Amino acid sequence: MSVRQSLLAILDQGPCYGYQLRAEFDRRTGSTWPLNVGQIYNTLDRLERDGLVEKGDVDEQGHVYWQITDAGSAEVQAWLDAPVERAQGTRDELAIKLAVAATLPGVDLGAVIQRQRSASLRQLQELNRAKYAGSNPDGPEELAWSLVVDSMIFAAEAETRWLDHTEQRLARHPHRTMGLELSTETPKRGRPAKSEASDTEAVVG
Amino acid sequence: MSAAVLQLVGVTQQYGEGETSVSALSGVDLTVDKGELVAIMGASGSGKSTLLSIAGGLQKPTSGEVVVEGTYLSTATRRDLAQLRRRSLGFVFQDFNLIPTLTAVENVTLPLELDGFRARVARRAGRDALASVGLEDKLDSYPDDLSGGQQQRVAIARAVVGGRRLILADEPTGALDSVTGEAVMKMIRHRVDQGAAGILVTHEPRHAAWADRIVFLRDGRIIDESQRRGADALLSDAR
């Protein structure tokens, strides 16, 4: 979704042709989200269909300049004004892996966490190095790029902190895991087994 | 010839005796080469700060050996140690530790003057060190007139002035906002790239990631040095 809005926001600065639009998107995002020109044209076609852009002048080389409509400018403003809604991350692969591993007797969860932490830190090191190598740290393009890299840096750091936190929580349990053995109560086919608690509640109620 | 600026061999630090004794460090081996920055991470009480004090000769370990630029600290006299701290080691602390009644350049040149350098020579070295951290226009400013980031840059200049080759940094970004902290880390990285060596104690993964290697301590032991040796070998060592 943000590609569509980003292209529209760039067009709000002035008319562009397809390739030019791609180059503008690249330099504003440090080429961290490569787009092929086909995607650009598909997006432009959809934006045109929705009345947000229209075809304008054609130069001598045959470049078609796309320009934004009033409705398009309004959409850009609405995009900038609204927060980005994040999907709830309950299906994070790592969280599920650690949650399951924590219930497996005999698994050294400390080692699992440490390997993950090393991997996250290695990723952080690479990101820092990429940033350190920047040629003109004060230029607007470098700044735009480093904003994107920063978001990756902080995400990787958050993961590392969460791993620290997980390790400390588990350290309160003997052997660092909770050793959940296979339940003797097998769920009936087609619906989950009722828990004891809800049975009790039903009786009390 | 080895490029090691610092070597810790089997370093153990115990506090107290008998049943009540506590091991702050147990058999720690660590080598830091020229041009290398090593980050030490670990929870509170894992031994990070003890390791840094021992590496800097501020504290003698219960057993084990520390070698700084070829000097064996176990057999060094107090005078040798003081000289080593003045000539070879530079400390950077969380709260800068600048002397408020001295200007930036006086803070930086103090160790040189204590070491008997002539004032003019010391000032020139101090000026160069401050210029290398971008503070050539703040030579005569007092710490109170500088921002936190600038004060920490003065501290880095003090840590590298003269021929100092080993930077020991204890949470150097702890009192700084994130952007200033990053600038300080880039500066330390830059100094190390120019031929110094450094140990960085931090609990901020983002800053630790400026290091070439990250070493984890838990209960006084290195539990993972996977960036130097194979991860699996090390994790089995830890058990």
Interface residues (C-beta under 8 A of the other chain):
Chain A: D108 A111 Q114 R115 R117 S118 S120 L121 R122 L124 Q125 L127 N128 Y132 I153 F154 A156 E157 T160 R161 D164 Q168
Chain B: A43 K186 R189 E204 P205 R206 A208 A209 W210 A211 I214 F216 I223 D224 S226 Q227 A231 L235 A238 R239
